[in-house]
Amino acid sequence: MTLNNNSYQHKIFFGALFMLTGGLGKNIIAFGVNLILARLLTPSDFGSVAIVVSIISILKIFAELGTSVALVQRKTITLKIKDSAFTATLVVTLTFIIILWISANTISNYFNNKVLKDLIHIAAFSYVFLGIFSLYRSLLLRDLRYKAISVIEFIGVIISSVVTVSLACFNIGPSSIVWGQLASAGCLLFLGFALTRYVPKSLGDWSSLKELFSFGIWVSLSRVLGNASGQFDKFIIGKLIDPGTLGGYYLAQKIVMILPSIFTGVIDQVMLPIYSQWQDSPSRIEKGYWKGLRISALLVLPAMALLAAIAHPLIYLLLGQAWCNIVPLIQIFCIFGAIQGLGGGIFGSVIYASGKPQTMILVNAFRIIMLPLCVFIGSFSGILGISYGMVAFGIIGRLFNQYILTRIFNFKFSLFFSTIALPITINIVIYFLTIKISLLSNNLILSLFISSLFFTLCYIVTICILFTDDFLFIKNSLLTRR
């Protein structure tokens, strides 16, 4: 599918809008479910699930072998290539489910957590479903079927939520979350098949596999390095501290990273197939990058600043006094989330769309060294130190990524700072003003309402004045009918 010059901006916007809306809907439901589960499960239960989810997220990348990105990135694909990708995905997922099943007891003993064994056995099946679904999802993404992806993933969250809460109410414990994920994964795979109607006609061939792997193996390796390093904080807390502390840390991270994860993920997925159409026009990719960076900063930074400002009354009212100890963690993670909004989603799209996946090996090799180092150093100061270690890496890692864009693609480093400087300044100023406003009332509900309203109004007015062009672009795109 080729986009003409007059439609690409609206295609980008509506693609992002569909997926962002779907992502917000999914995470609002997931957030509500977590609120319910916080009343039904213990922090230790959340901690056990966090370890299992971290392991599965790493292994899921092996299942894809980078073929999902390779299918999207290629200008044309044949049925042989699809069949080859399916065969490779199926073989790898079945191999790893056997390894995971056998090693479940060893993992449980390593973390001194007997609950993990049964959780891993259940999660292994969801791993197979998700691995195969990634191929169907890439076919939908390749055809720019953003709305379809949003709908089926929303349905998946509904299924997961219903199953999880129902089982938790019957005192199933942490297994309820894993069973919910399994039900969701099965649903996603079925819907992915129903929408694409793709059925492999053969096992593929070696030449097609080699063609896919020439690109995909670099993607897979880089993602494994990046994802493994990203789970190090949970592994070190689970091993060196205790499951209860990990549970609080895990929940705080999930609450904060809802919007940054949605937005950066959406931007990455929307921009990759579109950037791939511009492979022969580096100037268009660069122009799109700077615009995406500015829009990302304008949307993610205020969400993080507002959440940090209202964290205490919000957590007290939603989760109760027992969970208020995670408020400092939430405020620290808001800084990390804000950093993620400064180009986190569009960086990878530029690299992959430009046909240079090997670059991500360097990026994630840096990540797998620096992130654990920051977290390990922080661990000497306990759970707060680990959280600040994540922030330190966020800053260092973001600057390193921008340096890579400067060295390889000649993006101006100074333009990065000039693009993010004003959005950061605006949010810092409004944040401190909001803190002052929140002190006007001792009533938590009233304080929460006044603070949220004040921040929102101040920010909208400021953006309309200082970023008029971006405001008008979004407004006009919303009003345009395709």
WORAFEN-V824129 format. One record per pair of residues at least 12 apart in sequence whose C-alpha atoms are under 6 Angstrom apart, sorted by the first residue. I is the first residue (numbers start at 1). J is the second residue. Records with the same first field share a line. If there is no record, write none. Layout:
BEGIN
I=J / J
END
This chain:
BEGIN
15=146
18=147
19=150
22=150
23=262
26=154 / 157
43=244 / 247 / 248
44=243 / 244 / 247
45=174
46=247
47=243 / 244 / 246 / 247
54=231
58=227 / 228
60=131
63=89 / 92 / 93 / 131
64=89
65=217 / 220
66=216 / 217 / 219 / 220
67=216
68=135 / 138
70=216
72=142
73=276
80=204
81=208
83=200 / 203 / 204
84=203 / 204 / 209
87=203
93=128
97=124
101=121
104=117
105=117
111=239
119=175
123=178
126=182 / 185
129=185 / 186
130=185
133=189
136=192
156=184 / 188
159=184
160=180 / 181 / 184
163=180
164=176 / 177 / 180
218=357 / 358
219=357
222=360 / 361 / 364
225=364 / 368
226=364
229=368
252=330
257=337
260=337 / 341
264=344 / 345
265=345
267=345
268=345 / 346 / 349
272=349 / 353
275=353
276=353
279=354
293=343
296=341
297=341 / 342
300=341
301=338
302=427
304=334 / 338
305=431
308=331
312=327
313=444
336=391
371=393
374=389
375=389
434=451
438=451
END
